Amino acid sequence: MNVEVSLQLYEMTQEFIKDKTKAKDFVHKIEQTIDSKFEFNTTRFLVKDDKVQILKTIYVVGVVQFIAIVASVIGIVSFILK
């Protein structure tokens, strides 16, 4: 949180909390809460490396499924021909 917003929040808080130390502590706790929520939300976003890893995994799963289908068809055809 930037200084201007903190100062505005402090001034607004002083209207309800007359003790300056308590108002300052209150604003500090609000800032900590906002910062922790912001950090939590930014860790939930995907980064480019995550996207690449997901695409690789999808590709590998697709290839394995294709191989399994081809092997099954070959097995069925060989069973029928015998």
N, CA, C and O atoms as a GROMACS GRO file, in nm:
protein
  328
    1MET      N    1   0.085  -0.116   0.000
    1MET     CA    2   0.000   0.000   0.000
    1MET      C    3   0.091   0.123   0.000
    1MET      O    4   0.188   0.129   0.075
    2ASN      N    5   0.059   0.222  -0.084
    2ASN     CA    6   0.147   0.337  -0.093
    2ASN      C    7   0.121   0.436   0.021
    2ASN      O    8   0.024   0.424   0.095
    3VAL      N    9   0.209   0.534   0.032
    3VAL     CA   10   0.208   0.627   0.145
    3VAL      C   11   0.084   0.716   0.143
    3VAL      O   12   0.025   0.743   0.248
    4GLU      N   13   0.044   0.761   0.025
    4GLU     CA   14  -0.073   0.850   0.016
    4GLU      C   15  -0.199   0.781   0.066
    4GLU      O   16  -0.277   0.840   0.140
    5VAL      N   17  -0.218   0.658   0.026
    5VAL     CA   18  -0.337   0.584   0.068
    5VAL      C   19  -0.331   0.558   0.218
    5VAL      O   20  -0.432   0.568   0.288
    6SER      N   21  -0.213   0.525   0.268
    6SER     CA   22  -0.198   0.502   0.412
    6SER      C   23  -0.230   0.628   0.491
    6SER      O   24  -0.298   0.622   0.594
    7LEU      N   25  -0.183   0.741   0.443
    7LEU     CA   26  -0.209   0.866   0.511
    7LEU      C   27  -0.358   0.901   0.509
    7LEU      O   28  -0.414   0.944   0.610
    8GLN      N   29  -0.423   0.882   0.396
    8GLN     CA   30  -0.567   0.907   0.387
    8GLN      C   31  -0.645   0.815   0.480
    8GLN      O   32  -0.738   0.857   0.547
    9LEU      N   33  -0.605   0.689   0.483
    9LEU     CA   34  -0.671   0.593   0.570
    9LEU      C   35  -0.650   0.631   0.717
    9LEU      O   36  -0.742   0.619   0.798
   10TYR      N   37  -0.531   0.677   0.750
   10TYR     CA   38  -0.500   0.721   0.887
   10TYR      C   39  -0.585   0.841   0.924
   10TYR      O   40  -0.638   0.847   1.036
   11GLU      N   41  -0.599   0.936   0.834
   11GLU     CA   42  -0.680   1.055   0.862
   11GLU      C   43  -0.827   1.020   0.879
   11GLU      O   44  -0.894   1.075   0.967
   12MET      N   45  -0.877   0.929   0.797
   12MET     CA   46  -1.016   0.886   0.810
   12MET      C   47  -1.037   0.810   0.941
   12MET      O   48  -1.142   0.823   1.005
   13THR      N   49  -0.940   0.732   0.980
   13THR     CA   50  -0.951   0.653   1.102
   13THR      C   51  -0.951   0.742   1.225
   13THR      O   52  -1.016   0.711   1.324
   14GLN      N   53  -0.878   0.854   1.219
   14GLN     CA   54  -0.873   0.944   1.334
   14GLN      C   55  -1.008   1.007   1.366
   14GLN      O   56  -1.030   1.052   1.478
   15GLU      N   57  -1.098   1.009   1.269
   15GLU     CA   58  -1.232   1.060   1.296
   15GLU      C   59  -1.306   0.971   1.395
   15GLU      O   60  -1.387   1.019   1.475
   16PHE      N   61  -1.279   0.841   1.390
   16PHE     CA   62  -1.349   0.746   1.476
   16PHE      C   63  -1.267   0.703   1.597
   16PHE      O   64  -1.322   0.673   1.703
   17ILE      N   65  -1.135   0.701   1.580
   17ILE     CA   66  -1.047   0.663   1.690
   17ILE      C   67  -0.963   0.785   1.724
   17ILE      O   68  -0.877   0.826   1.646
   18LYS      N   69  -0.988   0.844   1.840
   18LYS     CA   70  -0.922   0.970   1.877
   18LYS      C   71  -0.777   0.949   1.921
   18LYS      O   72  -0.694   1.039   1.905
   19ASP      N   73  -0.747   0.833   1.976
   19ASP     CA   74  -0.609   0.806   2.019
   19ASP      C   75  -0.522   0.781   1.895
   19ASP      O   76  -0.550   0.690   1.817
   20LYS      N   77  -0.417   0.861   1.878
   20LYS     CA   78  -0.335   0.852   1.757
   20LYS      C   79  -0.261   0.718   1.747
   20LYS      O   80  -0.245   0.664   1.638
   21THR      N   81  -0.217   0.666   1.860
   21THR     CA   82  -0.144   0.538   1.855
   21THR      C   83  -0.236   0.424   1.814
   21THR      O   84  -0.198   0.339   1.734
   22LYS      N   85  -0.356   0.423   1.869
   22LYS     CA   86  -0.450   0.318   1.833
   22LYS      C   87  -0.490   0.330   1.686
   22LYS      O   88  -0.505   0.229   1.617
   23ALA      N   89  -0.508   0.452   1.639
   23ALA     CA   90  -0.543   0.473   1.498
   23ALA      C   91  -0.429   0.424   1.408
   23ALA      O   92  -0.452   0.361   1.305
   24LYS      N   93  -0.306   0.454   1.448
   24LYS     CA   94  -0.190   0.411   1.370
   24LYS      C   95  -0.179   0.259   1.369
   24LYS      O   96  -0.151   0.199   1.264
   25ASP      N   97  -0.201   0.195   1.484
   25ASP     CA   98  -0.199   0.049   1.490
   25ASP      C   99  -0.309  -0.013   1.405
   25ASP      O  100  -0.288  -0.114   1.338
   26PHE      N  101  -0.427   0.048   1.409
   26PHE     CA  102  -0.539   0.000   1.330
   26PHE      C  103  -0.507   0.004   1.180
   26PHE      O  104  -0.532  -0.092   1.108
   27VAL      N  105  -0.453   0.117   1.136
   27VAL     CA  106  -0.416   0.132   0.994
   27VAL      C  107  -0.308   0.032   0.958
   27VAL      O  108  -0.311  -0.026   0.849
   28HIS      N  109  -0.212   0.012   1.047
   28HIS     CA  110  -0.103  -0.085   1.021
   28HIS      C  111  -0.159  -0.226   1.005
   28HIS      O  112  -0.116  -0.301   0.916
   29LYS      N  113  -0.254  -0.263   1.089
   29LYS     CA  114  -0.315  -0.396   1.078
   29LYS      C  115  -0.393  -0.411   0.948
   29LYS      O  116  -0.389  -0.516   0.885
   30ILE      N  117  -0.463  -0.306   0.909
   30ILE     CA  118  -0.536  -0.311   0.782
   30ILE      C  119  -0.438  -0.328   0.666
   30ILE      O  120  -0.462  -0.408   0.575
   31GLU      N  121  -0.327  -0.253   0.669
   31GLU     CA  122  -0.226  -0.265   0.563
   31GLU      C  123  -0.169  -0.406   0.556
   31GLU      O  124  -0.151  -0.461   0.448
   32GLN      N  125  -0.141  -0.465   0.672
   32GLN     CA  126  -0.088  -0.601   0.675
   32GLN      C  127  -0.188  -0.700   0.615
   32GLN      O  128  -0.151  -0.789   0.539
   33THR      N  129  -0.315  -0.683   0.649
   33THR     CA  130  -0.418  -0.772   0.596
   33THR      C  131  -0.429  -0.760   0.445
   33THR      O  132  -0.438  -0.860   0.374
   34ILE      N  133  -0.429  -0.637   0.395
   34ILE     CA  134  -0.438  -0.614   0.250
   34ILE      C  135  -0.317  -0.672   0.180
   34ILE      O  136  -0.331  -0.738   0.076
   35ASP      N  137  -0.198  -0.649   0.235
   35ASP     CA  138  -0.076  -0.702   0.173
   35ASP      C  139  -0.074  -0.854   0.171
   35ASP      O  140  -0.034  -0.914   0.071
   36SER      N  141  -0.118  -0.917   0.280
   36SER     CA  142  -0.117  -1.063   0.283
   36SER      C  143  -0.219  -1.120   0.184
   36SER      O  144  -0.192  -1.222   0.119
   37LYS      N  145  -0.334  -1.058   0.172
   37LYS     CA  146  -0.434  -1.105   0.074
   37LYS      C  147  -0.384  -1.086  -0.068
   37LYS      O  148  -0.408  -1.170  -0.154
   38PHE      N  149  -0.315  -0.975  -0.093
   38PHE     CA  150  -0.260  -0.951  -0.226
   38PHE      C  151  -0.155  -1.055  -0.260
   38PHE      O  152  -0.153  -1.107  -0.372
   39GLU      N  153  -0.067  -1.088  -0.164
   39GLU     CA  154   0.035  -1.190  -0.188
   39GLU      C  155  -0.030  -1.326  -0.213
   39GLU      O  156   0.015  -1.401  -0.299
   40PHE      N  157  -0.134  -1.357  -0.138
   40PHE     CA  158  -0.204  -1.485  -0.156
   40PHE      C  159  -0.264  -1.494  -0.295
   40PHE      O  160  -0.254  -1.598  -0.361
   41ASN      N  161  -0.328  -1.386  -0.340
   41ASN     CA  162  -0.392  -1.387  -0.472
   41ASN      C  163  -0.291  -1.391  -0.585
   41ASN      O  164  -0.319  -1.452  -0.689
   42THR      N  165  -0.176  -1.329  -0.569
   42THR     CA  166  -0.077  -1.331  -0.677
   42THR      C  167  -0.011  -1.467  -0.689
   42THR      O  168   0.038  -1.501  -0.797
   43THR      N  169  -0.008  -1.546  -0.583
   43THR     CA  170   0.053  -1.679  -0.593
   43THR      C  171  -0.040  -1.777  -0.663
   43THR      O  172   0.004  -1.883  -0.707
   44ARG      N  173  -0.169  -1.743  -0.675
   44ARG     CA  174  -0.264  -1.833  -0.741
   44ARG      C  175  -0.261  -1.822  -0.892
   44ARG      O  176  -0.313  -1.911  -0.960
   45PHE      N  177  -0.202  -1.717  -0.946
   45PHE     CA  178  -0.197  -1.700  -1.091
   45PHE      C  179  -0.095  -1.794  -1.153
   45PHE      O  180   0.006  -1.828  -1.091
   46LEU      N  181  -0.123  -1.836  -1.277
   46LEU     CA  182  -0.029  -1.920  -1.350
   46LEU      C  183   0.080  -1.833  -1.412
   46LEU      O  184   0.054  -1.722  -1.460
   47VAL      N  185   0.200  -1.885  -1.411
   47VAL     CA  186   0.308  -1.817  -1.481
   47VAL      C  187   0.337  -1.895  -1.609
   47VAL      O  188   0.280  -2.002  -1.631
   48LYS      N  189   0.424  -1.842  -1.692
   48LYS     CA  190   0.450  -1.903  -1.822
   48LYS      C  191   0.504  -2.046  -1.807
   48LYS      O  192   0.467  -2.135  -1.883
   49ASP      N  193   0.591  -2.068  -1.708
   49ASP     CA  194   0.647  -2.203  -1.687
   49ASP      C  195   0.538  -2.303  -1.651
   49ASP      O  196   0.543  -2.418  -1.694
   50ASP      N  197   0.440  -2.259  -1.572
   50ASP     CA  198   0.330  -2.348  -1.536
   50ASP      C  199   0.249  -2.387  -1.659
   50ASP      O  200   0.211  -2.503  -1.675
   51LYS      N  201   0.224  -2.289  -1.745
   51LYS     CA  202   0.148  -2.317  -1.866
   51LYS      C  203   0.221  -2.415  -1.956
   51LYS      O  204   0.160  -2.506  -2.013
   52VAL      N  205   0.353  -2.398  -1.969
   52VAL     CA  206   0.433  -2.488  -2.052
   52VAL      C  207   0.428  -2.629  -1.993
   52VAL      O  208   0.416  -2.726  -2.067
   53GLN      N  209   0.438  -2.640  -1.862
   53GLN     CA  210   0.435  -2.771  -1.796
   53GLN      C  211   0.299  -2.838  -1.817
   53GLN      O  212   0.293  -2.959  -1.841
   54ILE      N  213   0.192  -2.762  -1.808
   54ILE     CA  214   0.059  -2.818  -1.829
   54ILE      C  215   0.043  -2.868  -1.973
   54ILE      O  216  -0.012  -2.975  -1.996
   55LEU      N  217   0.092  -2.788  -2.069
   55LEU     CA  218   0.082  -2.831  -2.209
   55LEU      C  219   0.164  -2.957  -2.235
   55LEU      O  220   0.119  -3.044  -2.310
   56LYS      N  221   0.281  -2.969  -2.176
   56LYS     CA  222   0.363  -3.090  -2.191
   56LYS      C  223   0.289  -3.210  -2.134
   56LYS      O  224   0.287  -3.317  -2.195
   57THR      N  225   0.229  -3.193  -2.019
   57THR     CA  226   0.156  -3.303  -1.956
   57THR      C  227   0.037  -3.346  -2.042
   57THR      O  228   0.013  -3.466  -2.060
   58ILE      N  229  -0.036  -3.249  -2.096
   58ILE     CA  230  -0.150  -3.282  -2.183
   58ILE      C  231  -0.102  -3.356  -2.307
   58ILE      O  232  -0.166  -3.452  -2.350
   59TYR      N  233   0.009  -3.313  -2.365
   59TYR     CA  234   0.065  -3.378  -2.483
   59TYR      C  235   0.104  -3.523  -2.453
   59TYR      O  236   0.074  -3.613  -2.531
   60VAL      N  237   0.172  -3.544  -2.340
   60VAL     CA  238   0.215  -3.680  -2.304
   60VAL      C  239   0.095  -3.770  -2.280
   60VAL      O  240   0.094  -3.885  -2.324
   61VAL      N  241  -0.006  -3.719  -2.212
   61VAL     CA  242  -0.127  -3.798  -2.187
   61VAL      C  243  -0.195  -3.834  -2.319
   61VAL      O  244  -0.242  -3.946  -2.336
   62GLY      N  245  -0.201  -3.740  -2.413
   62GLY     CA  246  -0.260  -3.767  -2.544
   62GLY      C  247  -0.185  -3.873  -2.620
   62GLY      O  248  -0.246  -3.960  -2.683
   63VAL      N  249  -0.052  -3.866  -2.616
   63VAL     CA  250   0.030  -3.965  -2.687
   63VAL      C  251   0.010  -4.104  -2.626
   63VAL      O  252  -0.003  -4.202  -2.698
   64VAL      N  253   0.006  -4.112  -2.493
   64VAL     CA  254  -0.014  -4.240  -2.426
   64VAL      C  255  -0.151  -4.298  -2.462
   64VAL      O  256  -0.163  -4.418  -2.486
   65GLN      N  257  -0.253  -4.214  -2.464
   65GLN     CA  258  -0.386  -4.263  -2.502
   65GLN      C  259  -0.389  -4.312  -2.646
   65GLN      O  260  -0.450  -4.414  -2.677
   66PHE      N  261  -0.322  -4.240  -2.736
   66PHE     CA  262  -0.316  -4.281  -2.875
   66PHE      C  263  -0.248  -4.418  -2.888
   66PHE      O  264  -0.296  -4.505  -2.960
   67ILE      N  265  -0.136  -4.436  -2.818
   67ILE     CA  266  -0.064  -4.564  -2.822
   67ILE      C  267  -0.153  -4.675  -2.765
   67ILE      O  268  -0.155  -4.785  -2.820
   68ALA      N  269  -0.225  -4.648  -2.658
   68ALA     CA  270  -0.313  -4.749  -2.599
   68ALA      C  271  -0.425  -4.788  -2.695
   68ALA      O  272  -0.460  -4.905  -2.705
   69ILE      N  273  -0.481  -4.692  -2.766
   69ILE     CA  274  -0.588  -4.720  -2.862
   69ILE      C  275  -0.535  -4.803  -2.979
   69ILE      O  276  -0.598  -4.900  -3.020
   70VAL      N  277  -0.418  -4.765  -3.032
   70VAL     CA  278  -0.358  -4.839  -3.144
   70VAL      C  279  -0.325  -4.982  -3.102
   70VAL      O  280  -0.350  -5.076  -3.177
   71ALA      N  281  -0.271  -4.999  -2.983
   71ALA     CA  282  -0.237  -5.132  -2.934
   71ALA      C  283  -0.363  -5.217  -2.916
   71ALA      O  284  -0.364  -5.336  -2.947
   72SER      N  285  -0.470  -5.156  -2.867
   72SER     CA  286  -0.596  -5.229  -2.850
   72SER      C  287  -0.652  -5.274  -2.984
   72SER      O  288  -0.698  -5.387  -2.997
   73VAL      N  289  -0.649  -5.185  -3.083
   73VAL     CA  290  -0.701  -5.221  -3.216
   73VAL      C  291  -0.617  -5.333  -3.275
   73VAL      O  292  -0.672  -5.427  -3.332
   74ILE      N  293  -0.485  -5.324  -3.264
   74ILE     CA  294  -0.397  -5.430  -3.316
   74ILE      C  295  -0.426  -5.562  -3.245
   74ILE      O  296  -0.430  -5.668  -3.309
   75GLY      N  297  -0.447  -5.556  -3.113
   75GLY     CA  298  -0.478  -5.678  -3.038
   75GLY      C  299  -0.610  -5.740  -3.080
   75GLY      O  300  -0.620  -5.862  -3.094
   76ILE      N  301  -0.710  -5.658  -3.101
   76ILE     CA  302  -0.843  -5.709  -3.143
   76ILE      C  303  -0.834  -5.770  -3.283
   76ILE      O  304  -0.889  -5.877  -3.308
   77VAL      N  305  -0.766  -5.699  -3.374
   77VAL     CA  306  -0.754  -5.750  -3.510
   77VAL      C  307  -0.675  -5.881  -3.515
   77VAL      O  308  -0.713  -5.974  -3.586
   78SER      N  309  -0.567  -5.888  -3.439
   78SER     CA  310  -0.490  -6.013  -3.437
   78SER      C  311  -0.568  -6.128  -3.375
   78SER      O  312  -0.554  -6.243  -3.416
   79PHE      N  313  -0.652  -6.098  -3.275
   79PHE     CA  314  -0.736  -6.201  -3.212
   79PHE      C  315  -0.841  -6.251  -3.311
   79PHE      O  316  -0.868  -6.371  -3.317
   80ILE      N  317  -0.899  -6.161  -3.388
   80ILE     CA  318  -1.002  -6.199  -3.486
   80ILE      C  319  -0.942  -6.283  -3.598
   80ILE      O  320  -1.004  -6.378  -3.643
   81LEU      N  321  -0.823  -6.249  -3.645
   81LEU     CA  322  -0.759  -6.320  -3.756
   81LEU      C  323  -0.709  -6.459  -3.717
   81LEU      O  324  -0.686  -6.541  -3.806
   82LYS      N  325  -0.692  -6.489  -3.592
   82LYS     CA  326  -0.643  -6.620  -3.553
   82LYS      C  327  -0.751  -6.722  -3.546
   82LYS      O  328  -0.724  -6.838  -3.513
   0.00000   0.00000   0.00000
